Amino acid sequence: MTRTMRFLALLGLTLLAGCSSATQNGTTGTTGSRQQQNMLSREEILESGLPNMRDVLQRLRPQYLRGRGVSSTANYDAACKCYRPDEPDVYIDQQRIGGLDMLSSINARLVESVQFITGPNTGLQFGASHPAGIIHVITRT
């Protein structure tokens, strides 16, 4: 067997191994758990027993509320003489409502799900001006 043929055989086996590790829903275990980390279901929200989405996220998905890097000098805070990290923007049903402080005004019982979308993945649906990502709250209809 030539070196090229061995390489192609190894490549084929690697591809087959990758395909066989997919779960029934078509995603690998890592991708599936990552998707679960980026989604909060109605059941989880109601089980928390908390009144507003700020409290719910603080308890169940605190990573959504963290700042991520500094994208410009506009983030300079004169009080502490430092740069504040960018914070995710908050959307309700695809409409921007503001920053993280708005989560306190959202009644948890009215929410169907919450999705965290990272900065690079916001472009198509929400525009490219979200370097820290967005928290997308989907309400019950």
N, C-alpha and C positions, 0 to 999 in steps of 0.2 A: 504494500500500500504506500502510495507516495505521500509526501508531507502535506500537500494540498488536500488530498482525499481525507487524510486523518483530521485535518483542521475542519473540513466541511462536516465530517461525521460528528466531531465533538460539538460543533456549532448547532447541528440539528438536534443532538441529544439535550443540549442546554435549552434550546427553544421548547422542546417537548416537555422538559421538566418544569419550565416556567408555566406552560399552559396547564399542566396537570395540577398545579398548586392552587388554581383558581377555585373559589367556592361556587355554590349554586347561583348566587346572584351575579356572578361574573367578575367579582373583584377578589383580589388576594386578601388574606387575613390582615396584612398591614394596612392596605388601602381601606378596607372595611372599617377597621378600628379608627383610622384617621378620620374617616367620614363620620363615625359616631362621635368623635371628639369635637367635630365641627358642627354638630347638630344637637339640638336639645328638643326633645319631644314634649307634647302636651302632658303626657302621663308623668314625666319627670317633673315638669313645672308644677302640676297640681299636687303631686306627692310631697313636694318641698313644704307646702303649707304656708309659703311666704306671700306677702301681699303685692309686692311690685317686682318688676324685672331686674332692677338693680340688686335687690337682695337675693333673688333667685340665682342670678349669674355669679354673684359674689360667693355663694355657697357651692353651686354645682359646677360652674365653669369659670373660675377666677382668671384663667389664662386669657379669656376674651377681653378682660378689662385692663390688661397690661399695655403700657406704651411700648412702641417698637421703633427704636432709633430716633434720630433727629433728621428731618428732611430739609430744614431751612433755618435761616437766622430769625425767622418770624417766631420761633419757639423760645426766644430768649426771655427769661423771667428775671426782671430787675430786682425783685425782692430777695431771691436767693443767689443772684448773680450767676445763673447757670442756664443751660439749655434744657427745656423740658422735652421728654420724648413725645413723638406723635401719638395720638390716641385714635382708636377706631371711631369712625362716624357711625351714627345710628340711623337706620332706615326702618320705616314701618310700611309694609306692603309696597315696596319699591319706591317710597318717597322719603327723601332725606328729612329728618326732623332735628338734627343737631348732633351734639356730642354725648359723652357718657352720662352727663348729668340728667339727660332726658329720660334715661331708663327708670328713674325713680317715679316718674309720672305715668308709667304704663302698668295698668292693672294686670296682674299675672293670670287672672281667670279668663281674660279676653284673648289670650295668646294661644295660637295653635302650635307654633314651633318657632325656634330661634336658630339661625344659622350664622356661623362666623365664616367670613370669606376673606382670605388673605389678600394683601395689597396687590400682588401681581395678577390675581384671579378676578379682580373687580372690574377690569377694563371693559369687557363686552357688555355687561349688564348695567353697571353703575358708573362707568367712566374711569379714567386713569388717575384721577386726583385723590386716591385713597392709599397712600403709602403704608399706613398702619392697618389697613383692612377695614371691613365694615361688620357691624352686627346687624343682621337683617331679621327683624321681628315680623312674623306672619300672623295676622290676627284671624280669629274665627269669623267665618262669613255666615 
